[in-house]
Amino acid sequence: MRNQVIPFLILASVLGGAGLVMAEHVDLPAGPIRDRHELMEGIGKNAKIIGGALKTGKLDPVAGAAAEIQASAGKTLALFPKGSTDPKSRALPKIWEDWAKFETINKEFEAKAGELVAAAKSGGDVGAAADAMFGACKSCHDDFRKPEEKKDGGKS
Ligand code: HEC
């Protein structure tokens, strides 16, 4: 298995350049900030599995990876307690200023991950379901995550 960058634009924009390639373990404070970093890394890993499966057309791993993403989505909100900011975190204060929207996007994200599991299990339109899920990653990151510093954007 080659371990290469997924060519899908939307996925690339979600994962960013450096962010995905093995967290050079930034020393984040123990607790929710570090835990959500690890949670997101896990989501990123599974997203990459899904992207790779779509690329090769071998869709077997999709249902399992999407189920893991769905489970992670269920844990996300608890890892953003009020005030959990840090200079090394990319979480924007807007998360807490507009918690209702953050929560809504996360609920949609969780639902889309569930729809992707269902599509993969039933032989449905996995590509469309994956796009919809990745769209939720992107809309949350666009609104609530600080852009990566040295890169000029990663916006599609
Ligand atoms: C509800 C909002 C939301 C959704 C949905 C979401 N993310 Fe994130 N993600 C964030 C926030 C906020 C951060 C930054 C957290 C921090 O730095 O404290 C982040 C960080 C990340 C990181 C960087 C981890 C790190 O700290 O280096 C990756 C990779 C990532 N997300 C991938 C994904 C993928 C892939 C999806 C969809 C399959 C996704 N995210 C869905 C909000 C979200």
Boltz pocket constraint, residues with backbone or C-beta under 6 A from the ligand:
constraints:
  - pocket:
      binder: B
      contacts: [[A, 14], [A, 15], [A, 19], [A, 20], [A, 23], [A, 33], [A, 36], [A, 37], [A, 40], [A, 41], [A, 43], [A, 44], [A, 47], [A, 69], [A, 76], [A, 84], [A, 88], [A, 89], [A, 90], [A, 91], [A, 92], [A, 102], [A, 105], [A, 106], [A, 109], [A, 133], [A, 134], [A, 136], [A, 137], [A, 138], [A, 140], [A, 141], [A, 144], [A, 145]]
      max_distance: 6.0
